[in-house]
């Protein structure tokens, strides 16, 4: 890639990519060894006093190194957590600062690749960081911009992630098409209806070609949470009763254990005492004892990683038994496609309604859509994929690199904006 390359960053809830483009081509750069995707994970190693990223971070955590593991941090954008601090090595660190560590690592990778400083970047963003709250949505983008600026990116532009995917897809079309871009990522489901063609590729402005954008804050991490609540948390007391049989146990801590970016909240001072009070009131104290043990051992992310792996396996398998912990017999969990489909049914219906609204906003019928372009790892979830495609029985289905399309498109957009 030439030294004058333009940069796009797809900072994802689950995975991150960086694209570079010059006058003639665009590519994703390796971010971890030869891997062009970097899991959006960090591990603050208390033994070696360093920070690991991506697969290395996950490996350090799973092999029992002493430290603090974090993943799915993009999910805190648009929430109150972005203004809070968390403790790392007994030091209070703002969550925005933790995201800054990640962006500093990306910037180092880019500049090492190019051999010079990079100050211009196009950042991908979901159509909605926050559903139905424009002020919070704008604040989320502002927070992300400030994080990137603090790391030395001086000229920052944003592009909707599904539009970036459309720019990538357009590189392969041979005639005009009306395309529905379906980008189902780790944190959001985003959609755009875009007119593409070989002739339009060179246009600087594409406003007239974008018929509608839409999105909803539902993605792969939500599917992880719902699958965990259905198949794992009952083994820890979720849904069980108090000793008097009159009510269910409080659910807050179960939801936190099942939610990637909330797991570390369980390790705060005072939580164990509150869990012991719940145990005192529980009919099945043995189940709550399991929950307490998971929290005491800081194994929340171990469970989450196991659930995520089961979810991915269920895209092809109808059922599987997963060992979420070698230490505990209860942690041999059977997952089935049927349970998964039931767990996410309401979310799938919300996504389908969002697509219907998008068609209304664009003023087109479903039959007018020539192609459905699928991207994002969660677009492989069978129930979700089938429900969306059923709306467009006559459309052609296209897909390229499920995890890389947005990063390539952002790099192409950077060429348009900064070239």
N, C-alpha and C positions, 0 to 999 in steps of 0.2 A: 504494500500500500504506500502510495506516494506521501511525502512529508506534508503536503497540503491537505491531508485527509480531514473530512468533517465527521463529527462525533455525535452519536445518539446513544442514550442510556435507557434501557428498559429495566428499571428497578422494580422487580416483581415481589409479590408476597412470598412465593415459594422459590423462584429462581430469578437470576439477573443475567442479562446479556448486554454486551457493548458492541455497537456496530460502527464501522468506519467506512466512509465513501470518498471517492475522488471523482473526477470528471467522467470516468468510464465504468466504474464498478462499485460494488458495496460488499462488505464481508463482516462476519462476526470475528472478533479476535479471541484467542485463548485467554481465559481468566484463571485457570487452575490447571497447571500442566498443559496438556493438549486439549482440555475440555473447554468448550465455548459457552457453557452454561456454568454459573456459579450459584449453588444453593444460597439463598439469602439467610445465612446462618452465621453466628459469631460465637466464639468460645473464649472467654477471658480466663487464661490459664494461671491459676494461683501458684502452681509449682514453678513454672518457668517465667512468670511475670510477662507474658506476651499475649497477643491476640491472634487467634486463628480464624480463618474465614472458610466458608463453603464446606466441601466434603471433609477437609481437614478438621474443621470445627466439630462436625458431627462425629467423626471418628474419635477425637479426643474425649468428647462427652461420653460416648458409648463404651469406651475402654476404661472408664472410671477415673480419669484425671480429675484432680481437685480444681474446681473452677465454676464459672457461671456461664450457662448456655442460653442463647437467645435465638429465636427464629420467628419469621412472619412479622417482623417489626414494622413493615409497611402498614400493617393493620392499625397501628396507633395513630396514623395521620387522620385528622378529623375527629379524634377523641380527646378527652381530657388528659389522657396519659401523656400526650406530647408535651404538656406543661409540667409534668411531674418528674421526680428523680427516683432513681433506684440505687441500691447499694452494691458496689463492686469493690472487693477488698476493703470493706469498711469505709468506703468513701462514697458520698452521695454524688451520683453522676446523672445529669439530665438525659432523658430519653432522646432528645434532639441531638445531644452530644454523641450518644451511642450510634445513632444513624450517621453522624458525621464521621465516625471511625470507618464505617462501611464505605462511604463515598470517598474518603481519603485513599482507601485501599484501591478502589476502582480507578481513581485518577492516577495513582502511581502505576497501575498496570497499563493504562493508556499511554502515558508519557514514556514509559520504558519501551513500549512497542514502537512509538514514533520517534523517540529520541529528542523530543523537545516539549516545552510546556504547552498545555492545552487549556484554553480559556473559554472557548465557545462550545456549547452543547445544547442539543434538543433532548429534553426529558419526556418520556412517556408518562401519561396520566390516564386513569380510567375516566370514562364519561362522567361517573359520579364517584367521588370519594365517599360522600355521605348522601344517603337517599333523602329527598324531600327537605333539604336544609341548605339553601344556597349560600348562606353566610358561612356555615361550617365547611362546606365544600370549598369555598374560596380560601378559607383559612388553611385548609389542608394543603392546597397548592402553594400558598405563600410560605408555609412552614418548610415544604420540600425545597422550594427555591432558596430560602435562607440557608438551609443545610448545605446545598450545593455551592452557594456563593461563599460560605465560610471556608470551604475547601479550595477556593481559588478559581472556580468557574465564574467568570466576570460577565459573560454574555450568555443568557439563559433563555431559551424558548421552550414552549410546551406543545405537544401534539397528542390528540386523543389516540390511545393505543389501537383501537380498531381502524382508524384512518391510516396509521402507520402500517398496519397489516395490509390494507388496501393498496398502499403504494408499493409494497413488496409484491403482492399478487399481480399488480398491473405489469410488472416486468415480463410476465410470461404470456399475456393475452395477445391474440392475433386479430381480434375484431372487437367492436364495441360490445360491452356487456353491462347489465345492471346487476350489481353484486351485493348480496347481503353478507357482511363480514360478521362472523360469530367468534368472539374472542372470550373464552371462558378460562380465566386464570385462577390463581390461588385465592384471591380476595374478592374479585368482581367478575360480573358477566357484562360484557360490553358489545354493542351492536352498532353498525353503520350501514346505511344503504348508499352506495356510491356508484356513479357511472364511470367506467374505466374504458380505455382504448389505447392503442399504440400512439395515436395522434395526441392524446391528452398528456402523455408522460412528460413532455417537455414544458408544460405550462407552469408558470410560477405561482399563479393563484388558481385554486381548485374549488373555491366556494360554491360555484354554480353546479359542480359535479357531485356535491355532497347533499343528498336529498334529506337525510335525517340521521341523527345520532341518538342513542339511548343506552341506558345502563342501569344496573341494580347491584347493590352490595351483597352479592351472593357468589361464592366461588369454592375452590377446592378445600380451603381450610374450614368453611362452613360444613362441607360434606364430612370432613374428618370429625368435627365436633358432633354432628348428628349421629354418625355411625358409632362413635365412642359412647354417647349417651344411651344408645339402644343396645349395644352389645357388650360394652366393658363396664360402664359405671354401675349397672345393677349388681355386679360382683363385689362392689365396694359399698353397697348400701343405698344407691340411688333408687328412688321409688319405694323403699321399704318404709315401715310404719314406726311411730313412736311406741313405747312400751304399753301405753294405754289403748293402742289401736285406733286412736281418734283422728290422726293426721299423718301425713307423710313427713319424713325428715326434711329439713331445709335443703334447698337445691343449689344455692349460690355456689358453694365450694365445688360441687360436682361439675357445674358449668365451667368454672374456672379451670379445673383440672383437664377438661375436655377441649379447652380453647387455647390454641398455640400461644398467643401473645399475652394471655392472662395467667399462665402457669406459674410464672415467677412471683406473682402476687401471693401465692400460697406459702411462700417461704418467708414472709414478713413476720416480724415479732408479734406474738399474740395469737396467731392463727391456730397453732397447736392447742392452746388452751381452749379456744372456741370449739375446736373439733372434739376435744375431750368432753366438753359439755354436751355436744350433740350425741356422743357415744353414751353418756349417762342416761339420756332420754330415749335411746334407741331400743327397739324390740330385738333387733339383730346386732348386738354389740360386736360380734365376731366380724361382721362385714365392715363396720366402721373402723375396727382395729386395722383391717387391711388398708383402708384409706389413710389412716394416720401413719402407718408404716411407709407407704409410698411417699407421703409428704416429708416425713422425717429423713428418709433416704435420698430425697431430691430426685426421685425417679419419674417425675411427671412427664418430662420430655421423652423418656424411654417408651412410655405407654403411647404417647402421641405419635412417635416415629413408627411404632408397630401398627397402629391403626391406619396411618397413612399408607404404609406398605400393603396392608390388607385391602384398602380401598383401591389401590392401583391394580392389585392382583385380580380384583373382582371385575375389572373391565373385560377380562377374558374368561375367568373361572366362575363357575356357578356357586362354589363354596370352597372354603379352606379352613384349616385349623392353624392358628398362629400362636407361637409361644412368645408372649410379651415380656416374660421374665423367667429366667431359668431357676430362680429361687423359689417361686411360688406355684403350687399346683393349680390354684384358681386361675392363674394367668395363661392357661392353655384355652384360648377362646376360639369358638367356632364362629366364623363369619359366613353369611350367605348372601347371594345376590338379592334374594327376596327381601331379606332384612334391610339391606342397603337401599333398595328401591323404596321400601316403605318409609325408611328414615328420612329420605330426601324428597318425598312426594310433594309436600307443600312448597318446597323451594323450587322444584321443577315447574310447578304450576305458576308460580310468580314469574319465573323466567319466560315462560310461554306467553303470559299476559303482557310482559314487557315487549316482546317481539311483535305482538298484535298491535300495541300502541305505536310502535315504531312505523309499522306499515301505514297506520292512519296518519301519523305525522308527515310521512313522505308523500301521502296522497296516491299510493299505488296499491294495486291488488297483489295478492301472493303470486298469481300467475305471471305477473310482469317480471319477477325475479328470475334472471337467467342462471345464476350461479350462487351457491352457498359456499363461502370460503371459511373453513374451520381452522382456528388456531387456538393456542393455549392448551396446557396439559389437561385441564378438566373437560375440554370438549370431547374427550374420549369416554366420559362416563356414559354408559349405555342408555340409561333411562332419560338423561337429559338430551343426549344426541338424538335419540329416536323421536322424542317429543318435538324437538325443533324441526327436524327433517320432515315429520309428518305434515307440517304446515305447508310444505312446498314440494308436493309429490312430483312436479314436472321439472324441478330445477336440477341442474348438474351439481355434484358435490366435488369440491376441490380442497386440497390441503397440501401444505409443504412442510417445512420444519415447524412442528407445533410449538416449540419453545423459542425459535429464533426469528420468526417472521416479523414480529414487532420491532426487534432490535435493528434488523436490516432496514425496515421502513423508516425508522427514526433517523438512521444515518442518511438515507435518501432525502428525507425532509431537511436535515441539517445542510445538505448541499444546496437545496432550494433556498433556504433562509439565509445562509451565510456565504454561499459561493459567489 
